[in-house]
Every structure is written in structure tokens, then in C-alpha cells.
Amino acid sequence: MSFVEIETASQPECWRRAADLAPSRSAALPATGERIAVVGCGTSFYMAQAYAALREGSGQGESDAFAASEFPFSRRYDRVVALTRSGTTTEVLDLLGRLRGVTRTVAITADPNTPVMTSADDVVVLDFADEQSVVQTRFATTALTLLRAHLGLHTDAVARDAETALAEPLPEGLVDCTQFTFIGRGWTAGLANEAALKMKEASLSWTESYPAMEYRHGPISIATTGTATWTFGAAPEGLMEQVQSTGARWVESGLDPLAELVRVQRLAIARAEAAGIDPDSPRHLTRSVVLAEA
């Protein structure tokens, strides 16, 4: 069994631990009304998108999300939240260094023995969600669970939905689809982006992701027999019928969208195994991107 398979299966318990931890970390996390930015790279950037949309959408404060390399230093924020599993990513550490003494920062990481521990003003460590696989699964979703719980938007029903996502068989024939498009609205647009990335990383699948309403504006042209369109949360009215009329497969469920991401992780693993690919070690990728100094 691969590391990523073990780590994927451990998510419900990790989420429960993160939710229990959230109250004791509230001082380090953004207060209601603060203007914040959330940054990360790769998977962490997509979790930042989801959290920022959740926070602002629930009326708890203006919230922006950026890839760490694209942070707009001309803007002023009350706090910047950095998501970094490894604690060593070059772009995140550079950003935190530039913000020191200017903007309060908090890093959420999995490894307490890394430079990020002294780079941010506050640090929340989720070492119980650290991973051996290059491919991120449980750390990313556990960090988002911590933040959802801090917002008051998490219940144990989410973890129970994840258990369902792990237990139920994947829809028949899905492993054999030739292309996947993931769509979402609001905070689930970030999850759709992460789903597409996970399938690319772990199984080298052809994937795309879009805000759900944007899917009609061109991307639907590639939908056909053998492709799949997968929605996170409720889709716009009429979109399912449009997709099905192309011959493409439509995938949705009533699970919490974060639990739905677990189903995609399982599919990525299944497709990797079917293709003889090691899902723990995607080609051209490493656990952390550390850039050489010029």
C-alpha cells in the first residue's frame, strides 16, 4: 500500500483532531473583521482560495488568496496566513521575511523543525497530519478543517462524510475516463482546482478546473463520450443536462465538498495504480520547492 493511500484513509481522524485543536489556536488565527491575505504554493494555494472564499462569504472579513510568488506588497493587510506543509518552500519564506515588522503573519505547517518556525510571528503545527508522500492529501485538508472550525463552519458531519467517501466504491467506469473537468462555486472553486492538480500529480491525468458558471463559456466544448465533469457542491441549474447531452459523464454527490475531494484523491490513486505509476513519487516533483540562490 502506498503512503498516499494510507494518508488519504487517515483524513477523518486528522480532521477531528484539527477541529478539537482550533479553539486553543484562536489567538494566532485571524480575528473576525481583520483584513487578511492567505498564501501558499500548489495545493496550499488552492486551500488558501477555499479558506479566503469561506471567510469572506460568511461575513468574517475581507479575505484575499494569492500564490506566494504573486503577493501584492503594495496592499496592506491586518494579517497574512501562510500555508506550508514542509516549512521550507522558498517563495513562502521569502514572503514572510519581507513582511516581518510590517504585517503580522501566521504559518500553518506540518514540520516543527523547519525555518518557518522562526520566519512567522505565529505558527500552528499540525504534525499529526504530516505526510511521507510527495503528493499532498491529509495535510491540506486538515489545515482547511482547522480554518473552517475556527470560522465556526465545521461539524463532525464533515468527517463522517469523509468516512463515507472512503468506504463507498468509486463509480464504475470512472477510472477509464480519458479526461476530467472539475468545477465549483464560491469556496469549492478552490477545491476543484486542487482536484485537478491531484489527478495530474498522482496519475498524470488530463484534467482542467473552472468556476462552474465559466464551464459553459468554452470549456464544455471538450466534453464527449469518455470524459467526465465533476462538480463540488450544487451545480448551476441546467448544467448537468447540458453535460450529459454531450455524452460525457456527470459526477456529483451529496457529501460535504471537502469529503468529495477525498473521492477524487482515491480516484487519482486508482488511476495511478492502473497505469503502473507510483503515486507517492510523481515525475519531476519533490516534497518542497527550494530554489537555489542566485
WORA-V979410 format. One record per pair of residues at least 4 apart in sequence whose C-alpha atoms are under 8 Angstrom apart, sorted by the first residue. I is the first residue (numbers start at 1). J is the second residue. D is the distance in whole Angstrom. If there is no record, write none. Layout:
i = <I I>
j = <J J>
d = <D D>
//
This chain:
i = <1 1 2 2 2 3 3 3 3 3 4 4 4 4 4 4 4 4 4 4 5 5 5 6 7 7 7 7 8 8 8 8 8 9 10 10 11 11 11 11 11 11 12 12 12 12 12 13 13 14 14 14 14 14 15 15 15 15 15 15 16 16 16 17 18 18 18 18 18 18 19 19 19 19 19 19 21 21 22 22 22 22 22 23 25 25 26 26 26 27 28 28 28 28 29 29 29 30 30 30 32 32 33 33 33 34 34 34 34 34 34 35 35 35 35 35 35 36 36 36 36 36 36 36 36 36 37 37 37 37 37 37 37 37 37 38 38 38 38 38 38 38 38 38 38 38 38 39 39 39 39 39 39 39 39 39 39 39 39 39 40 40 40 40 40 40 40 40 40 40 40 41 41 41 41 41 41 41 41 42 42 43 43 43 43 43 44 44 44 44 44 45 45 45 45 45 45 46 46 46 46 46 47 47 47 47 47 47 47 48 48 48 48 48 49 49 49 49 49 49 49 50 50 50 50 50 50 50 50 51 51 51 51 51 52 52 52 52 52 53 53 53 53 53 54 54 54 54 55 55 55 55 55 55 56 56 56 56 57 60 66 66 67 68 68 68 69 69 69 71 76 77 78 78 79 79 79 79 80 80 80 80 81 81 81 81 82 82 82 82 82 83 83 83 83 84 84 84 84 84 84 84 85 85 85 85 85 85 85 86 86 86 86 86 86 87 87 87 87 87 87 87 87 87 88 88 88 88 88 88 88 88 89 89 89 89 90 90 90 90 91 92 93 93 93 93 94 95 96 96 96 96 97 99 99 99 100 100 100 100 100 104 104 105 105 105 106 106 106 106 106 107 107 107 107 107 107 108 108 108 108 108 109 109 109 109 109 109 110 110 110 110 110 110 110 111 111 111 111 112 112 112 113 115 116 117 126 126 126 126 129 129 129 130 130 131 131 131 133 133 133 134 134 134 134 134 134 135 135 135 135 135 135 135 135 136 137 137 138 139 140 141 141 142 143 144 145 145 146 147 148 148 148 149 149 149 154 155 156 157 158 158 158 158 159 159 160 161 161 161 161 162 162 162 162 162 162 163 164 165 165 165 165 165 166 166 166 170 170 170 173 174 174 175 175 175 176 176 177 177 177 178 178 178 178 179 179 179 179 179 179 180 180 180 180 180 180 180 180 180 181 181 181 181 181 181 181 181 182 182 182 182 182 182 182 182 182 182 182 182 183 183 183 183 183 183 183 183 183 183 183 183 183 184 184 184 184 184 184 184 184 184 184 184 184 185 185 185 185 185 185 185 187 188 188 188 188 189 189 189 189 189 190 191 191 191 191 191 192 192 192 192 192 193 193 193 193 194 195 195 195 195 196 196 196 196 197 197 198 198 198 198 199 199 199 199 199 199 199 199 199 200 200 200 200 201 201 201 201 202 202 202 202 202 202 202 202 202 203 203 203 203 203 203 203 203 204 210 210 211 212 212 212 212 213 213 214 214 215 215 216 216 219 220 223 223 223 223 223 223 223 224 224 224 225 225 225 225 226 226 226 227 227 228 228 228 228 229 229 229 229 229 230 230 230 231 231 231 232 232 232 233 233 233 233 233 235 235 238 239 240 240 241 242 243 243 243 243 244 244 244 253 255 255 256 257 258 259 260 261 262 263 264 265 266 267 268 269 269 270 271 272 272 272 272 273 273 273 278 281 281 282>
j = <5 6 6 279 280 7 131 132 133 280 8 131 132 133 135 136 137 269 279 280 9 266 269 10 11 131 137 138 137 138 262 265 266 166 14 138 15 138 141 142 159 162 16 159 160 162 163 17 159 18 128 129 138 142 19 141 142 145 146 159 20 156 159 21 22 126 142 143 145 146 23 145 146 149 150 154 25 146 26 146 147 149 150 150 29 124 30 31 150 31 106 122 123 124 81 106 150 34 36 79 60 61 60 61 62 60 61 62 77 78 79 61 62 63 77 78 79 61 62 63 64 77 78 79 80 81 52 63 64 65 66 77 79 80 81 48 49 51 52 63 64 65 66 80 81 82 83 44 45 48 65 66 67 68 71 80 81 82 83 92 44 45 46 48 66 67 68 82 83 84 92 45 46 67 68 83 84 91 92 46 67 47 136 140 194 197 48 83 84 85 140 49 65 66 67 68 83 50 190 191 193 194 51 140 141 144 190 191 194 52 65 66 83 190 53 64 65 66 187 189 190 54 144 186 187 188 189 190 191 55 144 147 148 187 56 63 64 65 187 57 63 64 186 187 58 148 186 187 59 60 61 62 63 151 60 61 62 63 186 151 70 71 71 91 92 95 91 92 95 95 103 103 103 104 103 104 105 106 103 104 105 106 105 106 107 108 92 105 106 107 108 107 108 109 143 88 89 92 107 108 109 110 108 109 110 111 130 139 140 109 110 111 114 287 288 93 109 110 111 112 114 115 116 117 92 93 114 115 116 288 289 290 93 288 289 290 94 289 290 291 95 96 97 115 116 119 98 99 100 105 119 120 119 103 104 105 104 105 119 120 121 120 121 120 121 122 120 121 122 123 124 116 117 120 122 123 124 123 124 125 126 143 116 123 124 125 126 127 125 126 127 128 129 130 139 125 126 127 130 117 125 127 117 119 120 123 130 139 142 143 138 139 142 138 139 136 138 139 280 281 287 280 281 282 285 286 287 198 201 202 279 280 281 282 287 140 141 265 142 143 144 145 258 146 147 148 149 154 150 151 152 153 154 153 154 155 158 159 160 161 162 256 258 259 163 259 164 165 255 256 259 166 255 258 259 260 262 167 168 255 259 260 262 263 262 263 266 174 263 267 177 228 267 267 270 271 226 271 226 227 228 205 206 226 227 205 206 207 226 227 228 196 205 206 207 208 227 228 229 230 196 207 208 209 210 228 229 230 192 193 195 196 207 208 209 210 229 230 231 232 188 189 192 193 209 210 211 212 215 229 230 231 232 188 189 190 191 192 210 211 212 231 232 233 235 189 211 212 213 232 233 235 191 192 232 233 257 193 210 211 212 232 194 195 232 257 258 261 196 209 210 231 232 197 208 209 210 198 199 261 264 265 200 207 208 209 201 207 202 264 265 268 203 204 205 206 207 264 265 267 268 204 205 206 207 205 279 282 283 268 269 272 277 278 279 280 281 282 268 269 271 272 275 277 279 282 272 214 215 215 216 231 235 236 217 236 218 219 219 220 220 239 223 243 227 228 229 243 246 247 248 246 247 248 246 247 248 249 247 248 249 248 249 248 249 250 251 243 248 249 250 251 250 251 252 235 251 252 252 257 260 252 253 254 256 257 239 240 242 243 244 250 245 246 247 248 249 250 248 249 250 260 259 260 260 261 262 263 264 265 266 267 268 269 270 271 272 273 279 274 275 276 277 278 279 277 278 279 282 285 286 286>
d = <7 7 7 7 7 6 8 6 6 6 6 8 8 5 7 8 7 8 7 6 6 8 7 6 7 7 7 6 6 6 7 7 8 7 6 7 6 5 8 7 8 7 6 5 7 6 6 6 8 6 7 6 7 6 6 8 5 6 8 6 6 7 7 6 6 8 6 7 6 5 8 7 5 5 8 7 7 7 6 6 8 6 6 7 7 7 8 8 7 8 7 6 7 8 8 7 8 6 7 7 5 6 6 4 7 8 6 7 8 6 7 6 5 6 5 5 7 8 6 5 6 5 6 5 6 7 8 6 5 6 7 7 7 5 6 5 8 8 7 7 6 5 6 6 5 6 8 7 6 6 6 5 6 5 8 7 6 5 6 8 5 4 8 7 7 5 5 6 5 6 7 5 8 6 6 8 8 8 8 7 8 6 7 7 6 7 6 6 7 8 6 6 7 7 6 8 8 6 5 7 6 6 6 7 8 6 6 7 8 6 6 8 7 8 6 8 5 8 7 8 5 6 8 8 4 6 7 5 7 6 7 7 7 7 6 5 6 6 8 6 7 8 6 5 6 8 8 5 7 6 7 8 7 7 6 5 5 6 8 8 6 6 7 6 6 7 6 8 8 8 8 7 6 7 6 5 6 8 7 6 5 6 6 5 6 8 7 7 6 5 6 6 5 6 8 8 7 7 7 6 5 8 7 5 5 7 7 7 8 7 6 6 7 7 6 8 6 7 6 8 5 6 5 8 8 7 6 6 7 7 8 7 6 6 5 5 6 7 5 6 6 6 6 8 7 7 6 6 6 7 6 6 6 5 8 8 7 8 8 8 8 8 6 5 5 6 6 6 4 5 7 7 8 6 6 5 6 6 5 6 7 7 8 7 6 5 6 8 5 5 4 7 6 5 7 7 8 6 7 6 6 7 7 6 6 6 7 8 8 8 6 5 7 8 6 7 8 7 5 7 8 6 6 7 7 6 5 7 7 7 7 6 7 7 8 6 7 7 6 6 6 6 7 6 6 6 6 7 6 6 6 5 5 6 5 8 7 8 6 6 6 6 7 7 6 7 6 6 6 6 6 6 8 8 4 7 7 6 6 8 6 7 6 6 7 7 8 7 7 7 7 8 8 7 7 6 8 8 5 5 7 8 7 6 5 7 5 6 7 5 6 8 8 6 5 6 6 5 6 7 7 6 5 5 8 6 5 6 5 7 7 6 8 6 5 7 6 5 6 8 8 6 5 8 6 5 5 5 7 8 6 5 6 5 4 8 7 6 7 5 5 6 5 7 7 5 6 6 8 8 8 8 7 6 6 7 7 6 7 6 8 8 6 6 7 8 7 7 6 6 7 8 7 6 8 5 7 6 6 6 6 7 6 5 6 6 6 8 6 8 7 7 6 7 6 8 7 8 7 8 5 4 5 7 7 8 8 6 8 6 7 6 8 8 5 7 8 6 6 7 6 4 8 7 7 8 8 6 6 7 8 8 7 7 8 7 8 8 5 6 6 8 8 7 6 7 8 7 6 7 6 5 5 5 7 5 5 7 8 6 7 5 6 6 4 6 7 7 7 6 5 6 6 5 6 6 6 5 7 5 7 8 8 8 7 6 7 7 6 6 6 7 6 7 7 6 7 7 5 6 6 8 6 6 6 6 7 7 7 6 6 6 6 6 6 6 6 6 6 6 6 6 5 7 6 6 7 8 7 7 8 8>
//
